[in-house]
Amino acid sequence: MATHVLWQADVADFDVWLKVFREDKKMREAAGIRDLHIWQDPAQKDHAVALFEITNLNRAENFLQSEELAMHHERGGVAHIQIKVLEPV
């Protein structure tokens, strides 16, 4: 069974964040991260939630802690990030 990551963050503008997020898909895939679902919180329009499947745990962990990802978060107006790694039982 696969490991998953639940990612949540406040974004300055959801539409701007979504555009940057889509542009960065190949970068996530190269890091062993596959997009599963993206949601916008209906009660908080500038809150993004994403669920990812991890195909390579070592590469994904390195990417999630990388300066490169931090720069993309800045470009997408991301703040207050919460990441939960979910392992199968």
N, C-alpha and C positions, 0 to 999 in steps of 0.2 A: 504494500500500500504506500501511497505517496505522502510526502510531507507537504503541508500547505502553509501559507502565510496570509494572515488577515491584516490588512493595512488600512489605517484610518488617519485622516488629517483634515485640518481646516485649510481652506484655500482662499486666496484673495478674491478670485473670480473663477467659478467652476468651469465656465466655457474655455477660458485661457488655459487653466490647468489641464483640461481634457485634451486640448490640442497638443500641448507639450507631451502629455502622457502617451498619446497615440504616436507621436513622432519618435518616441524613445522605445518603441516596442522591440526593435531588433537588438537594442542594447540589453534589454531584460532577457531576451531569449538567449543571447550569447553568454549571459551570466547564469544560465540554468533556471530561469524563471519563466513560467508560462502563464499568461493571463487567462483567468477563468470567468470572473464576473466583475463588473464595475457598477457601483450604485451612487446615486445622489440622494442624500437624506432629505425627504420631503419637508421635514420640520426645520432644517437648517440647510438652505440652498447652497451654501458655500462650505459644505462638509462632504468630503469624498471618502468612499469605502471601496476597497478592492480585495478580491480573493485571488491568490496565485497558487499554482502548483509548482513545487520545487523539483526540478529534474536533475539538478546537481547541487547538493547541499553545500559543499565547500565553496564553489564559485558563487552561489547565491549569498552565503553569509559574508564573504569578502565584498561583494557588490553592495549589500545593504549597509555596510559600514564604510563605504568608500567616499572619498572626496568628490569623485565624479558624480555619484548620486546626489550628494549634498548640493552640487552646482545645479543639477537638474531640478531639484526641489526649489532652489532659489528662483530659477527661471520660471517655474510654474506657480510661484507665490504660495508655497506650502509652509504651514506652521503647525505646531502641536501634533507631531506625528506619534502615532501609537502602532507598534508592530507586535503581533502575536504569532509565534511559530507554533503550528499545530501538528503534532506527530500522531500517527495512527496507533491505536492500542489493539 
